[in-house]
Amino acid sequence: MRLWLCVTLAVWLGMVVTVGCGGGERRSRSKSSRWKRLQREAQEYCKRGDESLRKALRRKEENGQTAADPYFRDAREYFRRALGIYEELNRRFRGKFRPMIKEIQDRLYTINKESGFSG
């Protein structure tokens, strides 16, 4: 009797936790919301990249190249991520994101020129 009660309670508790945590029916995202989410993600990476680039240029001016290197590295990484996302979006929506891709490529060029990076 106790074993049956324990098993029943465990199964009931498992169902409550599963449903409460969103483990019930899976909702698939629509394609348009996926593209919008990707675009927001790319914009966030650009924003972080801009902040890191500004910080790197400020540090380079104030403290020299070695103080700025980590910020240049961060900015380069953020812009590369954003570039990858925008290139994916550009493949889906022909030409719509080309100006953003060009702008990010210009920023990556600036980072490479300012940081002395040759890779």
N, C-alpha and C positions, 0 to 999 in steps of 0.2 A: 504494500500500500504506500509506504513512504517513498520507495523507488519510483513508482508510477507518478506520485505527486511531484517529486523532484524533476523527473523527465518532462512532465507537462509544463511545469514552471519554467524550466530552461528553454523549452521550445517557444513558449509564449514570450518570454523575455527576449529571445533572439529575434523573433518577428518584430517586436516593438522597436528594438534597436535598429534593425535593418530598415524598416519603414521610416523611422525617425531620422536616419542618417542619409536618406535619399537613395537607399539601395533598392527601392521598389522598382517601378517601371522606368526604364531609361528613356529619356527624351533625346532624340537626335537633334542636333542643331541644324538650323536651316543653313544653306550655303551662304546666303547673304550675310547672316550674322557672323559666320566664320570669317568672311572677308572684312567685315567691319571691325571684328576683334583683332585681326591681323594688322589692320591699318592703325588702330589705336595703339597696339603694341609697338609698331614701328615709330609712331609719333613720340611715344614715351622714350624709346631708345635715342631718338634724335635729340629730345630735350635733355636727357642725361649726358649725351655726347657733347652738346653745346656747353653745358655747365662745366664738364671736365676740361674741355678745350679752353674756355675762358680762364679757368683756374690754372691750367698749365701755362698759358701765355703770361698770366700775372706772376706766377712763381718763377718762370724763366727770367722775366725782367727783374724781379726783386732778388732772387737767391741763386740764379744760375741754372744751367741745363740739368744737372743731376737732381735738383729738387723738383723739376718739372716732369721728369721722365715717367713716374708712375701715373700722372694725370694724362699725359699724352697716350700712354698705353691703354688706360681706361677709355679715353675718348675714341681711340682707334677701334677698340673692341665694340663699343656701343654703335658706332657708325657702320661697322661691318655687319653687325646683326640687322640693323635697320635696312642696310642695302640689300641684304639677302631677302628680307621680307618684301621690300618694294619691288625687287626683281620678280619674285613670285607673283605678286599682285599685278605687275605689268604684263606678265605672261597671260594672266587671266583676262585682264582688261587692257587690250592693246593700246599702248601709247599714253594711257591716262596718267601714269605715274612716272613718265619719262623725265619731267622737270625735277621731281624730287630725287630721282636717281642721279641726275646730273649734279644737283646741288650737293648731295652726299659725297659723290666722287670728288668734287672740288674741295670739300672739307677734308677728305682723306688726303688729298694732295697737299693741302696746307699743313696738316699734321705731320706728314712725312718730311716736308720741306723744313718746318720749324724744329722738329725733333732730331733731324739728322738721320732719320731711320731710312735704311736702304733695302728693305725687304719686301 
